[in-house]
């Protein structure tokens, strides 16, 4: 499967950069340091080249908050599943932290 995200309408796909990352493991969109320009409605576009089929998710609104007084403590999510690999195999691990 291939995951891409669009903003507000098709075909305005989100450009991936140092702030935005799409996990090809679960399709999640991660945005570091949300900016006012990130405001909008997001939809996930999933395609499968093997069966030549694509689907869109429902739109998810994102409304950045302007309250700069809020500071969130570091929050490391630990939901690891067992990962096994044979010698010589490549393994990809993802770790995301939230906070200031």
Secondary structure, 3 states (H helix, E strand, C coil): CEEEEEECCCCCECCCCCCEEECCCCCCEEECCCCHHHCEEEEEEEEECCCCEEEECCCEEECCCCCCCCCCCCEECCCCCCCCCCCCCCCCCCCCEECC
